[in-house]
């Protein structure tokens, strides 16, 4: 696994939060895209999400999905699941995967890598989903607690 230090920033993101089985990570993508279209919102970047462990649960994770958009918006829905926020991760361990991805395994691998190399990482992992000419690429970011130069 090739790992480098990197970061990312998106100034405006439509957000959606839910707890879901790990293998169902992709289900909200279509919902976010529909909300953007219905509300005439312009998407400016790839959909991505954060994944956190749920205490006491092995099959479920807490997901927060982000859809980068061009400006701050307020979405009126019956549910309090949607929001709009900025996100900036300055220092993170980053790895890329172009094969079929098992999120739970990837999360465990990056945690193991961090421990072996004495990095302190935050509890959530960010996954940026890139669709490039019908190939899927995943960029995984594990935010560092402190900047480290190695």
N, C-alpha and C positions, 0 to 999 in steps of 0.2 A: 504494500500500500504506500503510494507516494503521498507525502504530506508536506504542505508548505504553510507559512503564515500569510494570512490575507484578511480582508474585511470587505464589507459592503454597506451601502446606504441607499435608502429609498425615502424620498421626502414625504410622499403621500401614498398611503396604502389603505384600501378597503380591507377590513379584517373580519374574520369569521372564526369562532372558537367552538370546539366540540371535543368530547371524549369518544373515542372510537376504537374498534379492534385495529390492531396494527396493519393487518392485511387490507383494510378498507381505506387506507390513507388517501386514495385518489378520488373518492366519491364527491367531496364538496367542490372540486374544480369547476364542474359544469354549473353548479348553483352560483358560484361567484361570477362566472362569465355572464350568466343570465341576468343577475342583478345589475351588472355594469351596463349591459345592453338596454335593459328596461329603463334604467335611470339616465340614459344618454351620457355615460361616463366613458372617457377615453383611457384605455389600458396602455401603460407606457413601459411595461417590463414583464418579465416572466412571473408566473404564479409561483409562490414558494410557501413553505410552512415551517413552523417550529414544532418539535416533538419533545415531550417531557414524560418521564415515567409517572404513573399513577401509583401512589403508595399502596402496597398490598395487592396490586393487580399485575399479572404477568402478561395477559393477552391485550389489555387496553392501554392506550396512551392518551395524553392530553395533546390535542393538535390545535394550533392557531395558524390559520391560512391568511396569506397576504396577497393582494392583487394591486400592484403598483398602478397608480392613476395620476392624471395630470394636475389635479387641484384638490383642495380640501372639500369634502362633501359631507352631507348628513343624509343618511338613508332612513326612510320611514318604513318600518316593518312591524309586524305584530310581535316579533321576537326581539329580545335584547342581545342577540348574538352578534350583530353586525356593528362595526365601528370604523373609524378612520383615524389613522395615526402615522407617525413617521418612525422609521427604524434605522438605527446605525449600529453596526457591529464593527468596531475599529480593529480589534486584534482577535484573531481566531485561528485555529488549526483548520486547514482546508484540504479536502481530498475530493477527487473526481471519480465517478464510477459510470461506465457506459454499458455494463451488463445488467441482467435482471438483478433487482435490488431487494434484499430482505432488510427492511428498516431496523428491525430489532438486532440483527447481526451487525449491521453497520454501526449502530449506536454502541454496541458492546465492543467492537473493534477499535473505534476511535477513543473510547474510554480507556481501554487496555493500552493503546499507543501512548495516550497522555500520561498514564501512570508509569509506564516503562521509561518514558523520557522526562519524567518529573515536571510535567506541565500541570497547572491547576486550571481546570475548565469549569464553566458554569454547568448547570444541570440540564439545560436544553440544547438541542442540536437543531440547526437550521438546514433545510433541504431546498435547494433552488432547482427547479425542474425546467430543463431546457429542451425544447423540441427543435432539433436542427435537421432539416431535410428528412423528416420522418424517422430520425434516430433520436432516442431519448438519452439525455445526459443528466446526471445528478451531480450537483456540487454540494458537498456536505461541509458545514461550518460548525465547529465547536468553539464557542466564545471562550477566550482566555480571561482569567481573573486579572492578570497583569501582563503587560507587554514583555515579551521575552525575545531576545536576539540570539538565535542559535545557528 
